[in-house]
Amino acid sequence: MTYKAAARRSALYLPANRESAVAKARTLAADCVILDLEDAVQPDAKDVARAAAVAALAAGGWGAKQLLLRVNGLGTPWSAADLAAAAGFAGVVVPKVESPESAAAAVAAAGGVPLWAMIETPAGVLAAPRIAAVPGVAALLAGTNDLAKDLRCRPDAARTPLLHSLSAIVLAARAAGVLAIDGVFGDIGDAAGFIAEAEQGRMLGFDGKSLIHPAQVDPCNRVFSPSDAEVATARGLIAAYEAGLAAGRGVTTFEGLMVEALHVEAARRVLDAAG
């Protein structure tokens, strides 16, 4: 199954047990909202957060947003109840997926709810192609903070030590026809830094980015949406190609460049992403 890039530009994490944050999320332009039961929730609040997430789903009001549930890791005391509670969500986000076997187990435990597998360990990166190929896996999410910790690297603003892993995640997702979602940007006060990292993620081929603050939603959507110029170019290229076919020409050019079927396919993806 192939997923549209534009439909998953922004994926906002928020604690499932923060009622005010959940209410505000309904008003935001995020394509996806991920109700978090893992890192954002203390151990003694896990059960309350799970119930709150289920209640937020039942209450509705999410419009076209995709509502997902991030569960606690497989093997933790809460994972079984979390996965059982995922019914009805658009997806279940599972941390630290490291093998196709664990991905398949999570899909089964969640009753077939689409799995968004977090790739945030070296083992996960190395197994990413096999994880992405598991039936029921709908997306790979880069967990860059944990990955950097396990790699013992020191990422710079360009994420140089992580580029191999990031590209490996995109490659695995593309080979399997699933989504690739970039990791979070932690400095919520650095708007320019966020945009630069989001633009890098798009350049690498990611479909969208994970977010940790509402202020990141709109700039993220802009970065991962085609610009007016890109849309105009795509339309012009397709029109030139179709005119060439109608005229029986073996070779078509647009703005001085030769146009082949692969360029048309890419142009149609741009228009699809633009809606």
VEXMARNU-190007 format. One record per residue (C-alpha): residue in three letters; x, y, z. Coordinates in steps of 0.2 Angstrom, whole numbers, plus 5000, padded with zeros to 4 digits. Example, Ala and Ser with C-alpha at 12.3 -4.5 7.8 and 13.67 -1.06 7.14 Angstrom:
ALA506249785039
SER506849955036
This chain:
MET500050005000
THR500750174996
TYR500350325007
LYS500150505001
ALA501550615007
ALA500550775010
ALA499250695021
ARG500650665035
ARG501650815035
SER501550855054
ALA501350725068
LEU501150815085
TYR501550725101
LEU500650775117
PRO500350695134
ALA498750595133
ASN498350645151
ARG498450835148
GLU496650885145
SER497051065140
ALA498351005127
VAL497150875120
ALA495851015118
LYS497051135110
ALA497651005098
ARG495850985090
THR496051175084
LEU497851145076
ALA498251115058
ALA499250955062
ASP498950815050
CYS499250685064
VAL499050705083
ILE499950565093
LEU499250545111
ASP500750495121
LEU500750355134
GLU502650335135
ASP503950465138
ALA502750605142
VAL501850505156
GLN502550465173
PRO502350275178
ASP501050315191
ALA499950405178
LYS500050275164
ASP498250195168
VAL497450365169
ALA498350425153
ARG497750275144
ALA495950305149
ALA496050485144
ALA496750435127
VAL495250325124
ALA494050455130
ALA494850585118
LEU494550465104
ALA492750435109
ALA492350615111
GLY492850655093
GLY493050825086
TRP494650785077
GLY494050825059
ALA495250765046
LYS496650735058
GLN497350565061
LEU497350525079
LEU498650395084
LEU499150315101
ARG500950305106
VAL501150155118
ASN502450095130
GLY503749985123
LEU503449805121
GLY503849705136
THR503549845148
PRO502149825162
TRP500949935152
SER501149875134
ALA499849745133
ALA498449855140
ASP499050005129
LEU499049895113
ALA497349825118
ALA496750005120
ALA497350055102
ALA495649995094
GLY494850135084
PHE496450245082
ALA497150285065
GLY498850205070
VAL499850145085
VAL501550215088
VAL502750085095
PRO504450135102
LYS506050045099
VAL505549925086
GLU507049825082
SER506549665072
PRO505149615061
GLU504549485074
SER504249625087
ALA503349725073
ALA502249575069
ALA501849545087
ALA501349735090
VAL500249725074
ALA499349565081
ALA499249635099
ALA498449795092
GLY497149695083
GLY497849755066
VAL497849945069
PRO499150015057
LEU500850015065
TRP502050165065
ALA503650085070
MET504950195079
ILE506650165073
GLU507750235087
THR509150105090
PRO510550045079
ALA509749875078
GLY508149955072
VAL509050045059
LEU509949885053
ALA508249795053
ALA507249935045
PRO506949855028
ARG506249695036
ILE505249795049
ALA504449905035
ALA503949745025
VAL502949675039
PRO501049675034
GLY500249805045
VAL501649925046
ALA501150095039
ALA502650205044
LEU504350215050
LEU504750355062
ALA506550415066
GLY506850425084
THR508350535083
ASN508650575101
ASP508750395107
LEU509750345092
ALA511050475095
LYS511250415113
ASP511450235107
LEU512650285093
ARG513650385106
CYS513750525093
ARG513750715094
PRO512550775081
ASP512850955075
ALA511551065067
ALA511650975051
ARG511450805060
THR512950745051
PRO513250585062
LEU511450535059
LEU511350555040
HIS511750375036
SER510350315048
LEU509050445042
SER509350395024
ALA509250215029
ILE507550235036
VAL506950325021
LEU507650195009
ALA506750055020
ALA505150155019
ARG505150185001
ALA505650004997
ALA504049945006
GLY502950085001
VAL502650155018
LEU502750325026
ALA504450395033
ILE504250525047
ASP505750625053
GLY506250645071
VAL505850785083
PHE506750955085
GLY506950985103
ASP507351175105
ILE505551245104
GLY506351425105
ASP507351405089
ALA506151435075
ALA507451455062
GLY508351295067
PHE506751195066
ILE506351255049
ALA508151215043
GLU508051035050
ALA506251015043
GLU506951065026
GLN508350945028
GLY507150805032
ARG506150845016
MET507750855006
LEU508150675012
GLY506450615007
PHE505450605023
ASP503550635021
GLY503350735037
LYS504050765054
SER503750725072
LEU503350885082
ILE503350925101
HIS502551095101
PRO501051175093
ALA502151315087
GLN503051195075
VAL501451135066
ASP501251275053
PRO503051295048
CYS503151105047
ASN501651105035
ARG502351235024
VAL504051155022
PHE503250985018
SER501951055006
PRO502451094988
SER502751284984
ASP501651374971
ALA503151374960
GLU503351184962
VAL501551154958
ALA501651274942
THR503151184936
ALA502351014939
ARG500851064929
GLY501851134915
LEU502950984914
ILE501450864913
ALA500650974900
ALA502150974889
TYR502350784890
GLU500550754886
ALA500650874871
GLY502150784865
LEU501350614866
ALA499750684857
ALA500950754843
GLY501850584841
ARG503550654847
GLY504750534854
VAL505650664864
THR504850804874
THR505650954883
PHE505151074896
GLU506051234900
GLY507551164891
LEU507650994899
MET507150824892
VAL505550754900
GLU505450564903
ALA504050464911
LEU504950464928
HIS504950654928
VAL503050644925
GLU502850524939
ALA503750644951
ALA502750794945
ARG501050694948
ARG501650664966
VAL501950854968
LEU500150884962
ASP499450744973
ALA500350814988
ALA499650984984
GLY497950914985
